């Protein structure tokens, strides 16, 4: 009898669980702050990436959302947090040091085309279709990569 009761309680708990079933709809980046091409961004800025739908929080991390010095492979150390209590949901990058003056930065949000196949994903497991890249500058000019 105790086993049956445990089974019923377990099934009731599972009934309230939302299962991640791929929905076939890839998430998109719907905005960034600073915006792509922004100039005169504050040296202590936090970078925000807004998504079209709730994301799998474990897929939002410094391994797949990165900030670089301009067109170089020089990675800017940063933490990445995920906030889904508001709409739109977003990732927040916080550089560990102040950004440099008069410098262009490149932010990459990895998608399904990422070399390691570990792009950001929505709650159902669908990845961003392709890597989203945007640029901003702490100076008057933004230099983009060709």
Secondary structure, 3 states (H helix, E strand, C coil): CHHHHHHHHHHHHHHCCCCCCCCCCCCCEEEEECCCCECCCCCCCEEEEEECCCECHHHCCCCCEEEEECCCCCECCEEEEEECCCCCCEEEEEECCCCCCCCEEEEEECCCCCCCCCCCEECCCCECCCCEEEEEECCCCCCCCC
